[in-house]
Amino acid sequence: MDAALVVMAAGIGSRFGGGIKQLEPMGPNGEIIMDYAIYDARKAGFRKVVFIIRKDLEKDFREIIGNRIEKVMDVDYAFQELEDLPAGFTVPAGRKKPWGTGQAVLAAKNVLHSPFCVINADDYYGPKAFQVIHDYMESGMRTDGGGLDMCMAGFILKNTLSDNGTVTRGVCSVNADGYLDSVTETFEIREQDGVLRAQDAAGQPVHLRPDQFVSMNMWGLPQEFLGVLEEGFPKFLRENGSALKSEYLLPTVVDQCIHSGKGTVRVLPTEDRWFGVTYKEDKPVVVDSIRKLIDAGVYPEKLYG
């Protein structure tokens, strides 16, 4: 099966000074973080990429990265829009942002015809994560109808923190067989005076360990997962649609699949160190990190010739 790469790039970038953080140059020849993710994905065996963007970003996106990637991979586009809702639902007054990562992936349903790996556009994942997910989807993913067979890249929490502010992570509970028991969105994670601090959705303190697995929204999913997203979106809107900041999140939907018995998630460990541009102050760190990876031979000085 030919697995596809799905890049979620519709974010507004509000914590990056209002700019389009996904399109900020980071590499020595103007490369953006997505360039390195796509380079790693292609090296791992992916040959198709679907970019999920906002329609108003299309022109800039194609000029900055899309047209270049079309020379090395098959490219499709899907558009995540605030107003793209099931019949009978409307956008509440005052809501500005789309409905989260679940809606983003659902927007690509018409161009996805195979298993797919989902990533964020503004995160660096490292080569190993792409390789283990691609290998699992190509050789280990069940297609016998015995429930959804999913996988995720399991990052180590301490490798995913920002020095410039708090982060949100899907904190994972993994059983002895290497399968995900639960994933819980955990907020305001930061290291302060050598101690990890975090909050749950209700704002209550959460105890975390530095060596815990977390999800960085890097999932390997079968095509049938799109049906689960489509079925669950109206239910989410009925229960949460009036809240101006509610989000239909992939980790929440995956967690529901596990607990309802609809599927399993194999956790594929990676010790690669994450970096990304959550905050404007992160950019120098990202630029320096990429420089060190080039110097270490992980990437060529110029990615595409």
Secondary structure, DSSP 8 states (H G I E B T S, - for coil): ---EEEEE-----GGGTTS-GGG---STTS--HHHHHHHHHHHHT--EEEEEE-GGGHHHHIIIIIHHHTTTSEEEEEE--TT---TT----TT--S---HHHHHHTTTTT--S-EEEEETTEE--HHHHHHHHHIIIII---SSSSEEEEEEEEEGGGG--TTS-EEEEEEEE-TTSBEEEEEEEEEEEEETTEEEEE-TTS-B----TT-EEEEEEEEE-TTHHHHHHHHHHHHHHHHTTSTT----HHHHHHHHHHHTSEEEEEEE-----EE-SSGGGHHHHHHHHHHHHHTTSS-SSTT-
